[in-house]
Amino acid sequence: MAWAPGLDPAVVLDEWLDLTFPPATVGDPQLLRQTLHAMMDGSWQTYESYTAPLGVGFMVRPGSHHGPDVDGYEYTPWGTYHFADRDGVGIDRSRATGTGFAAQYPLPWSAVYESVEQCPDELLLFFHHVPYEHVLQSGSTVIQHICAAGAAPGCRRRWGTAELAAPVATIPVDGAAAASTG
């Protein structure tokens, strides 16, 4: 996609699937394709929900290929990203009581980001420090949303389905194909 950013991501994924799991080597190519699309099509949102729930920041471990870690950058020279404490989580960037960053946006966005009530859930913790019990527009609380973030359990179950449709042949070192027994 770096060379053709206009490509449909689903088309790129299909090309990768065909190259990685050639249909002739797969027990059930359609099941494998459906399963991996179910996992990969939403992977950006899954990663974001683990590493930046509600816009809290970039919660990953430096130097480990961005694996999720709530304290990843918290104690580094770059400073604090989530400002979690006993009272809540998030960074107050409002003009009224915080850094004033929200005011840098033009109207109507500056007014939306300034307001805890109007700020979209996905940006709430980027612009506001709120109690864990704060009720989101979605109806859940901040802590409920963070604890439920991600879809990894669903992906693990889906991967089990993909393994059922996985390659039926292997290529040993000598290059001859051999049927898999298991």
C-alpha positions as CSV (number, residue, x, y, z in Angstrom):
1,M,0.0,0.0,0.0
2,A,3.0,2.3,0.4
3,W,3.3,2.4,-3.4
4,A,-0.4,2.5,-4.1
5,P,-2.2,4.1,-1.1
6,G,-5.4,4.2,-3.1
7,L,-5.8,0.4,-3.0
8,D,-8.6,-1.1,-1.1
9,P,-7.2,-2.7,2.1
10,A,-9.5,-5.8,1.5
11,V,-7.8,-6.3,-1.9
12,V,-4.4,-6.1,-0.4
13,L,-5.4,-8.6,2.3
14,D,-6.8,-11.0,-0.4
15,E,-3.5,-10.8,-2.3
16,W,-1.5,-11.5,0.9
17,L,-3.8,-14.4,1.7
18,D,-3.3,-15.9,-1.7
19,L,0.5,-15.5,-1.5
20,T,0.7,-16.8,2.1
21,F,-1.8,-19.6,1.9
22,P,-2.0,-20.7,-1.7
23,P,-5.5,-22.2,-2.3
24,A,-4.1,-25.5,-3.5
25,T,-2.4,-26.0,-0.1
26,V,-5.4,-25.1,2.1
27,G,-8.1,-27.5,3.2
28,D,-10.9,-25.0,3.0
29,P,-9.7,-21.8,1.3
30,Q,-13.1,-20.0,1.6
31,L,-13.3,-20.7,5.4
32,L,-9.7,-19.5,5.9
33,R,-10.3,-16.3,3.8
34,Q,-13.5,-15.5,5.8
35,T,-11.9,-16.2,9.1
36,L,-8.8,-14.1,8.4
37,H,-10.9,-11.3,7.0
38,A,-13.0,-11.3,10.2
39,M,-9.7,-11.0,12.2
40,M,-7.8,-8.6,10.0
41,D,-10.4,-6.2,8.7
42,G,-10.9,-4.7,12.2
43,S,-7.3,-5.1,13.4
44,W,-6.6,-1.4,13.4
45,Q,-9.5,-0.7,15.7
46,T,-8.4,-3.7,17.9
47,Y,-4.9,-2.4,18.2
48,E,-6.1,1.1,18.9
49,S,-8.5,-0.1,21.6
50,Y,-5.6,-1.8,23.4
51,T,-3.0,1.0,23.0
52,A,-5.2,4.1,23.1
53,P,-8.6,3.5,24.6
54,L,-10.8,6.5,24.4
55,G,-7.9,8.5,23.0
56,V,-5.9,8.2,26.2
57,G,-2.6,8.1,24.4
58,F,0.0,5.7,23.2
59,M,0.2,2.9,25.8
60,V,2.9,0.7,24.4
61,R,6.3,-0.6,25.6
62,P,9.1,1.3,23.8
63,G,11.5,-1.0,21.9
64,S,9.2,-4.1,21.7
65,H,7.4,-3.4,18.5
66,H,4.6,-1.4,20.2
67,G,3.2,-4.2,22.4
68,P,0.4,-2.9,24.7
69,D,1.7,-1.7,28.0
70,V,-0.2,0.7,30.3
71,D,3.1,2.0,31.7
72,G,5.1,1.9,28.5
73,Y,5.9,5.6,28.2
74,E,4.6,6.6,31.6
75,Y,8.0,6.7,33.2
76,T,10.2,7.6,30.3
77,P,11.8,11.0,29.5
78,W,9.0,11.8,27.2
79,G,6.6,12.2,30.1
80,T,3.2,11.0,31.1
81,Y,0.6,10.0,28.6
82,H,-2.5,8.9,30.5
83,F,-2.2,10.8,33.8
84,A,-4.0,7.9,35.6
85,D,-4.4,8.5,39.3
86,R,-6.8,7.5,42.1
87,D,-9.3,10.1,40.9
88,G,-9.5,9.2,37.2
89,V,-7.6,9.0,33.9
90,G,-6.9,11.3,30.9
91,I,-5.3,14.6,30.3
92,D,-7.1,17.9,30.9
93,R,-6.5,19.9,27.7
94,S,-9.5,22.2,28.2
95,R,-9.1,25.9,28.1
96,A,-11.0,26.4,31.3
97,T,-9.0,24.1,33.6
98,G,-6.2,22.4,31.6
99,T,-3.5,23.1,29.1
100,G,-5.7,25.0,26.7
101,F,-4.9,22.7,23.8
102,A,-8.6,22.2,22.9
103,A,-8.9,26.0,22.2
104,Q,-6.4,25.6,19.3
105,Y,-9.1,24.0,17.1
106,P,-11.5,26.3,15.1
107,L,-15.1,26.5,16.0
108,P,-17.2,24.4,16.3
109,W,-14.5,21.7,17.1
110,S,-12.9,23.7,19.9
111,A,-16.3,23.9,21.7
112,V,-16.9,20.2,21.2
113,Y,-13.5,19.2,22.5
114,E,-13.8,21.7,25.4
115,S,-17.0,20.0,26.7
116,V,-16.8,16.7,28.5
117,E,-20.4,16.1,27.5
118,Q,-19.9,16.8,23.8
119,C,-16.5,15.4,23.3
120,P,-16.7,12.1,21.3
121,D,-16.0,9.0,23.4
122,E,-13.0,8.1,21.2
123,L,-11.2,11.4,22.1
124,L,-12.5,11.9,25.7
125,L,-9.3,11.0,27.5
126,F,-7.1,12.9,25.1
127,F,-9.0,16.1,26.1
128,H,-10.2,15.5,29.6
129,H,-9.3,13.9,32.9
130,V,-12.4,12.2,34.1
131,P,-13.4,9.8,37.0
132,Y,-13.3,6.1,36.2
133,E,-17.1,6.0,36.9
134,H,-17.8,8.7,34.2
135,V,-20.6,7.5,32.0
136,L,-19.7,7.6,28.3
137,Q,-22.0,8.4,25.4
138,S,-22.1,4.7,24.7
139,G,-23.7,4.1,28.2
140,S,-20.7,2.3,29.8
141,T,-18.3,3.8,32.3
142,V,-14.7,4.7,31.4
143,I,-13.4,1.7,33.5
144,Q,-15.9,-0.7,31.9
145,H,-14.8,0.4,28.4
146,I,-11.1,0.1,29.2
147,C,-11.5,-3.3,30.8
148,A,-13.5,-4.6,27.8
149,A,-11.1,-3.0,25.2
150,G,-10.0,-5.1,22.4
151,A,-11.2,-8.2,20.5
152,A,-8.3,-10.6,21.2
153,P,-10.5,-13.3,22.8
154,G,-12.6,-13.3,19.6
155,C,-9.5,-13.4,17.5
156,R,-8.1,-16.4,19.5
157,R,-11.4,-18.3,18.8
158,R,-11.3,-17.3,15.2
159,W,-7.7,-18.4,14.8
160,G,-8.7,-21.8,16.0
161,T,-11.2,-21.9,13.1
162,A,-8.5,-20.7,10.7
163,E,-6.2,-23.6,11.9
164,L,-9.0,-26.0,10.9
165,A,-8.8,-24.6,7.3
166,A,-5.0,-24.3,7.4
167,P,-2.5,-25.9,4.9
168,V,-3.0,-29.6,4.3
169,A,0.4,-30.0,2.7
170,T,3.9,-29.0,3.9
171,I,7.1,-28.6,2.0
172,P,10.0,-30.4,3.6
173,V,13.6,-29.3,3.2
174,D,14.1,-31.5,0.2
175,G,11.2,-29.7,-1.6
176,A,8.9,-32.7,-2.0
177,A,5.3,-32.0,-0.8
178,A,4.1,-34.4,2.0
179,A,0.6,-34.7,3.3
180,S,0.1,-33.4,6.8
181,T,-1.4,-35.8,9.4
182,G,-2.4,-33.3,11.9
